[in-house]
Structure formats: structure tokens, C-alpha cells
Amino acid sequence: MNYLQLVQRLKRKCRVTGAVPVTLANQPEEILRLADWINEAWMDIQNTRPDWRFMRGSVSFPTTLSKATYSLAEILALDATFTAFGNWKTDTFRNYLTAAGNTSEIFMSYVPYDQWRDTYQFGGFRVSTSRPIELSYAPDFSLCLGPVPVAGYTVLGDYFKVASEMSANTDTPSLPTQFHMAIVYRAMMFYGMSEAAPEVFEEGKNEFRTVMGQIALHELPAIEMCGALA
């Protein structure tokens, strides 16, 4: 469902009287409140976990000779698909020799920023260039490569996107379609609290709990058993 359809469904579930909106532009206050609750519900779901699969994206960019750090704006200029950045998934990075392709790919290890800075931004290491094998990120989330790279490599990895609202009628949540009703059920809870409608609140709460459990099974990493301690 898109933004408009979610609002339409919420209106029916809450038994709000009046015509069903065919657009969210220039609507009366009652419809705008329903739209606000849909957005609040969608933001709430996105912010429940930092590692939802549906909020994960990938990025790749080429290295530049003697350039150790790459800001978010610089990475976006190199990869237009890099949008709505929230946080890096640091265990996913690798690089390969661009001319040779993926067959030359190696993993990159994450190190804390202070360790990266004290190792690769100190003395002669600042100007000693090589294939990067480690990465970190600065306080402004710029990616930091070490050693200081030479040109000709492609770096790729994953990140999690920041929570974002819907605005246009046709905006569609990145949540898998089969779980879109979770947004409606959470919005019903907001409606029920605002309008003193406990029956709407309870229906929304019960259904929301069920669907969120399904989303967690589908969209979170599987729990793995640890190995033997000895």
C-alpha cells in the first residue's frame, strides 16, 4: 500500500465518517490527522530496531590516490544510489582491483576510529599508499581507509538507512508489502488514544503485536548458537 492507501485503510478501520480521500492534498483536518498518525506509525516501526533488513542498502565507490577519507557527500557523488544514510554496517566491507574485477576481492577489517587515526594518520603513514585492508568511520561518518589507498580499487559495503516519512500520495514504505498493515495497526493506537476510543486502541495493539512478531522473524538476522567454550 502507498501513503494514500494506508490513510484510506486507517479511515475505514477507525470508522471515521465522511468521503474517502482520493488525495492527501488540501484535505480537512481530520484526514490530515490520519495522515500524520500513519507517518508517526511508520517512523515508530523504522526506529524500533537499528538492523531491519528492509532498511539496509549497499554502496560502492572507487579509491582515489592518497585520499584516505570519503565524506557522505563525496560517496553520494560517486554512487547515486547511496541515499538516506543512517549508519554503516562495518562487517560487510571489501574491495577489489577495479581492472581485475571481483576475482581479486578481499575483505576489509573494521578498526575503531582512534586506532585508525593513530595508525594511518601518523608520521610517514600519512603519505605511504597501498591497497586498503582496514576501514573505520570518523565522527561525521566519513569512511576512513587504511593504509592510505592508491587509485584503482573499488570499495563496497552495506549501510542502514535513516528513518524517513512519506509525503506524496504514491510514496510506499520499504517494509515488505505483506506487513504494511502493521503501520495501520500502530496508527489505530494513536487514533484510539487521541479520540478516547479504547476498542480501536485494543484492536490496533493486539494486531500490531502479532504483525511485529512476524516482521521480526522475517526482517532480523537469525539467532545463531555459539560454538563450544573449550
N, C-alpha and C positions, 0 to 999 in steps of 0.2 A: 504494500500500500504506500502511496505517496502522502505528502503532508496533508493535502486536501482530503483525501480518502480517510486518513486517520481521524481528522476532525469530524468528518461525517459519521464515522463509526462511533466516536465518542458521544456525539449528539444523540444518536439512537440508543446507545447503551444507557445513557443518563436520562433518557426520556424527556429531553429538552424540547419544548414546543416551538413551532414556527417552521418556516420553509427550510429545507436542506440547502446549505450554501453550495453554489457551483463555482465559487472562487473565494479566496480569503482576503481579497482587496475590497476596501470600502464596506466592511461588514459592521453590523451593530456590535455594541459592547459585549453582549452575551456570546456571540460567536468568537470574538477576539479573545475572550477569556478561555474558551475551549481550546483555541489555538495555542494560547500561552501554556495551558496545562499539558498539552501534547508535547510542546518543546521542553518543558520542565521535566516531564517523564522521560523523554529521550535523553536529555542531559544526565539525569539521575542514573539511568541504566549504563550509559557510557562510562560514568565516573565510578561505578561500583567496583570495577576491577581495572588494574593498570595493564593487564596482559590478555585482554579479549582478542581472539583470533580475527574477529571482524574489524578490528581497529589496527591491524598490522599491515605495513606496506614495505616495499623494497626500493632500494636506491642503488645507482651505480654512477661512477664518475672517474675520469682519467686523472692520473697524477701529473703534477707539474714539477719540473726540475727545481729543486731547492725550496719547494713550498711544503712546509710541514703541517700547517693548519688550514682547514677549509671551513669557512663560516656557513651557516644555514643558507644565507642568500647566495653565496658562491655555489653551493651544491645545487640549489634550485636552478641556477643559471646553466648548470651542466646537465641536469636531469629534470625536465619539466614535470615529470610525474611525481616528484617529491613535494608533497603538499600536506598541510595541516599537521606539521611535525609536533609530536608530544615528548617522546623520549627514545633514546637509542636502545636497541636490543644488542648488547655488546658481544654476545657469544655467537653471532651469525656472520661476522665479517671474514672476508677472504680477498685475495687479489690474484690477478693473473697477468702475464705478459700480453699486452694487447695484440701484438703482432702474431703471437703463437696461439692465442685463443684459450679456451677453458682447460685444455690438456696441461697447461702449465700452472694451474691454480693451486694456491696454498692457503691454509687457514691463518688468520691473524689472532694473536692473543691480546686480551684486554689487560691493561695495567692502570692503576689509579693515576689521576692527573698529576699529582705531585711527584710520583715516581717517574712518569713520562717526562715531566719538565726537568727534573734533576738529572735525568739520564741523557736525553736528546737535545736539551736546550742548555747545555753547559759546555763551555770551552770549545774545543775543536769539533765536538759532535754536532755543533750548530751548522757547520759547513761541510761535514762529511756525509756524502749522499750514497744511498744504496737502495736495494729493494726493501720496502717497508714490511716488517714482520709483526709489529705490535701497534696497537691503537689505544687512544684514550679520548676523552672529550673534556673541553675546557668549561669553566663556569657558565659561559654563554652557549654551551652545547656545540661549539665548533668541534669538528673531528680533528684529532691530532694523530699524525702518523709518525712512526719511528722504526728504523732510522729515518732521517730526513730523506724523502724519496727522490729518485731520479724520474725522469719522464718515461712514458711508455708503458705504464701499468694501469690496469683498471681495477678499482676498488669497488666492492659491492657488499651490501649488508641489508639488514632489516631495521625497521623502527616502528614504534607505536604512535598512532595519530592522536591528536588532541581532540577532546570532545567538542562538538560543534552543533549549533542549532540549525533547524530548517527555516527557510524564508519563502521560497517560491512554492506555488501550488504543487508543482511536479517534483520537488525535492523528495528523495527517497532515502530512508535510513539504510546505513550499511549493514545493519543487522539482517541475517538471513530471513527471507520472506515468511517462512513458517513460524517465526517468532514475533512478528510485528504486533500481534495482539498484546504482548507484554507492555508496549507503550500505552495502549488504550487502557489496560487494566490499572497501570500506575496512575494515569491521568484521572481515572474514575475515583481513586483515593483522594486526589487533590479536590476534585469536584465535591465528593461526599463531605470532606472536612469543611469546605467553604460554604456549602449550601445546607449544612445540618441534615444530610441525607445518609443516615447510618446504613441503610440497606444497600445503597450504591457503594459506599466505602467498603463494607464487608465483602460484597461480591468481588470488587476490584482487588482487595487484599488477598482473598483466597485464590483467585485465579492467577494473580501476579506471582504469588509464591510458587505455584505449580509450574508456570512457564519459565520462571527464572531458574528453577532447578533443571529444566530441560536445556536451557541456554548454557548453563554451567557445564553440563555433560558434553555439549556439542562444541563449545567455544573456548574451553580452558584446556591447558596441557594435561595430559593423562598423568595420574599419580603413579609413580614407579616405586618398586620396592628397592631398598638399598642393598648393597652387597654384604657379604659376611664381614664381621668386625675383626676376625682373626683368621 
